[in-house]
Amino acid sequence: QVQLVESGGGLVQPGGSLRLSCAASGSIFSSYGMGWYRQAPGKQRELVARITSGGRTNYADSVKDRFTISRDTAKNRVYLQMNSLKLDDTAVYYCNLYTAWADYWGQGTQVTVSS
C-alpha cells in the first residue's frame, strides 16, 4: 500500500504564492509518476500538473506559466509551486501517484484564494 500526505495549503490573496508538498511512503517498488489534481466545489476533479518517472511534465492550460511541478525521487516527494494565484484556483488539491497498474491518492489540502 502507498500513503500520500499533502501539506502547504492555506489562504492566500490573489496574486500570491503557495507551495504544496506531497510525501509518498509505503510499498513503492517501481517507476512511477506523480501529479496534482484539484476539485472545486460543484466541479469535477481535474488534472493540474503531472511529472513522469523520467521527469517529463505536463500542465493544465489554466495553470501554465504560473505553476511548476517538481519531484525529489530520492525522497519520494512531489511539489507544486503556485504563483500568481487567482480566485479560480480555489479548490482542494490532491496528490496522485500512478504506476502501470494503480493510482493512489492523498486526502487533499485546501487552497483558498480570496481577498
C-alpha positions as a Markdown table, in Angstrom:
| # | Residue | x | y | z |
|---|---|---|---|---|
| 1 | Gln | 0.0 | 0.0 | 0.0 |
| 2 | Val | 1.1 | 3.5 | -0.7 |
| 3 | Gln | 0.3 | 6.5 | 1.5 |
| 4 | Leu | 0.4 | 10.1 | 0.3 |
| 5 | Val | 0.4 | 13.1 | 2.6 |
| 6 | Glu | -0.1 | 16.6 | 1.3 |
| 7 | Ser | 0.9 | 19.8 | 3.0 |
| 8 | Gly | 1.2 | 23.5 | 2.3 |
| 9 | Gly | -2.4 | 24.6 | 1.5 |
| 10 | Gly | -3.9 | 27.6 | 3.0 |
| 11 | Leu | -5.5 | 31.0 | 2.4 |
| 12 | Val | -3.8 | 33.5 | 0.1 |
| 13 | Gln | -4.7 | 36.7 | -1.6 |
| 14 | Pro | -5.0 | 36.9 | -5.4 |
| 15 | Gly | -1.6 | 37.3 | -7.0 |
| 16 | Gly | 0.1 | 35.5 | -4.1 |
| 17 | Ser | 2.0 | 32.2 | -4.0 |
| 18 | Leu | 1.9 | 28.9 | -2.2 |
| 19 | Arg | 4.0 | 25.7 | -2.4 |
| 20 | Leu | 2.3 | 22.4 | -2.0 |
| 21 | Ser | 4.3 | 19.3 | -0.9 |
| 22 | Cys | 3.4 | 15.6 | -1.0 |
| 23 | Ala | 5.3 | 12.8 | 0.7 |
| 24 | Ala | 4.8 | 9.3 | -0.5 |
| 25 | Ser | 5.6 | 6.3 | 1.6 |
| 26 | Gly | 4.9 | 2.6 | 1.7 |
| 27 | Ser | 5.3 | -0.1 | -1.0 |
| 28 | Ile | 6.8 | 1.9 | -3.8 |
| 29 | Phe | 8.8 | -0.6 | -5.8 |
| 30 | Ser | 8.7 | 0.5 | -9.4 |
| 31 | Ser | 8.9 | 3.6 | -11.5 |
| 32 | Tyr | 6.0 | 5.9 | -11.0 |
| 33 | Gly | 4.7 | 9.2 | -11.9 |
| 34 | Met | 3.3 | 11.8 | -9.6 |
| 35 | Gly | 0.9 | 14.7 | -10.1 |
| 36 | Trp | -1.5 | 17.2 | -8.6 |
| 37 | Tyr | -5.3 | 17.3 | -9.2 |
| 38 | Arg | -7.8 | 19.7 | -7.9 |
| 39 | Gln | -11.5 | 19.8 | -7.2 |
| 40 | Ala | -13.5 | 23.0 | -6.8 |
| 41 | Pro | -17.0 | 22.9 | -5.2 |
| 42 | Gly | -19.6 | 21.6 | -7.7 |
| 43 | Lys | -16.9 | 20.7 | -10.2 |
| 44 | Gln | -15.2 | 17.5 | -11.3 |
| 45 | Arg | -11.7 | 16.7 | -10.2 |
| 46 | Glu | -9.2 | 17.9 | -12.9 |
| 47 | Leu | -5.5 | 17.4 | -13.6 |
| 48 | Val | -3.4 | 20.4 | -12.6 |
| 49 | Ala | 0.1 | 19.1 | -13.4 |
| 50 | Arg | 1.9 | 15.8 | -13.7 |
| 51 | Ile | 5.5 | 14.6 | -13.8 |
| 52 | Thr | 6.6 | 11.2 | -15.1 |
| 53 | Ser | 9.3 | 9.0 | -13.7 |
| 54 | Gly | 11.6 | 10.4 | -16.4 |
| 55 | Gly | 10.9 | 14.0 | -15.4 |
| 56 | Arg | 8.6 | 15.0 | -18.2 |
| 57 | Thr | 5.9 | 17.4 | -17.2 |
| 58 | Asn | 2.5 | 18.5 | -18.4 |
| 59 | Tyr | 0.2 | 21.1 | -17.2 |
| 60 | Ala | -3.4 | 22.2 | -17.5 |
| 61 | Asp | -3.7 | 25.2 | -19.8 |
| 62 | Ser | -5.2 | 27.2 | -17.0 |
| 63 | Val | -2.0 | 27.0 | -14.9 |
| 64 | Lys | 0.7 | 27.0 | -17.5 |
| 65 | Asp | 3.4 | 29.7 | -16.8 |
| 66 | Arg | 2.1 | 30.1 | -13.2 |
| 67 | Phe | 2.5 | 26.7 | -11.6 |
| 68 | Thr | 5.6 | 24.5 | -11.6 |
| 69 | Ile | 5.7 | 20.8 | -10.6 |
| 70 | Ser | 8.9 | 19.2 | -9.4 |
| 71 | Arg | 9.9 | 16.0 | -7.7 |
| 72 | Asp | 12.6 | 14.6 | -5.4 |
| 73 | Thr | 12.8 | 11.0 | -6.4 |
| 74 | Ala | 15.2 | 10.1 | -3.6 |
| 75 | Lys | 12.7 | 11.4 | -1.0 |
| 76 | Asn | 9.6 | 10.2 | -2.9 |
| 77 | Arg | 8.3 | 13.8 | -2.8 |
| 78 | Val | 6.5 | 16.0 | -5.3 |
| 79 | Tyr | 6.0 | 19.7 | -5.1 |
| 80 | Leu | 3.7 | 22.2 | -6.7 |
| 81 | Gln | 4.9 | 25.8 | -6.8 |
| 82 | Met | 1.9 | 28.1 | -7.4 |
| 83 | Asn | 2.4 | 31.7 | -8.4 |
| 84 | Ser | 0.1 | 34.5 | -9.5 |
| 85 | Leu | -2.8 | 32.7 | -7.8 |
| 86 | Lys | -6.3 | 33.5 | -9.0 |
| 87 | Leu | -9.7 | 33.2 | -7.4 |
| 88 | Asp | -10.4 | 30.3 | -9.8 |
| 89 | Asp | -7.5 | 28.3 | -8.3 |
| 90 | Thr | -9.6 | 27.8 | -5.1 |
| 91 | Ala | -10.0 | 24.1 | -4.7 |
| 92 | Val | -9.0 | 21.0 | -2.7 |
| 93 | Tyr | -5.7 | 19.9 | -4.2 |
| 94 | Tyr | -4.9 | 16.2 | -4.3 |
| 95 | Cys | -1.6 | 14.5 | -4.7 |
| 96 | Asn | -1.6 | 11.5 | -7.0 |
| 97 | Leu | 1.0 | 8.7 | -7.6 |
| 98 | Tyr | 0.4 | 6.4 | -10.5 |
| 99 | Thr | 2.1 | 3.3 | -11.8 |
| 100 | Ala | 1.2 | 1.0 | -14.7 |
| 101 | Trp | -1.4 | -0.8 | -12.6 |
| 102 | Ala | -2.6 | 1.5 | -9.8 |
| 103 | Asp | -3.4 | 5.0 | -8.8 |
| 104 | Tyr | -3.0 | 6.3 | -5.2 |
| 105 | Trp | -4.4 | 9.5 | -3.8 |
| 106 | Gly | -3.8 | 11.7 | -0.8 |
| 107 | Gln | -6.5 | 13.2 | 1.4 |
| 108 | Gly | -6.3 | 16.6 | -0.2 |
| 109 | Thr | -5.3 | 20.0 | 1.0 |
| 110 | Gln | -7.4 | 23.1 | 0.8 |
| 111 | Val | -6.2 | 26.1 | -1.2 |
| 112 | Thr | -8.3 | 29.2 | -0.9 |
| 113 | Val | -7.6 | 32.3 | -2.9 |
| 114 | Ser | -9.5 | 35.3 | -1.6 |
| 115 | Ser | -9.2 | 39.0 | -1.0 |
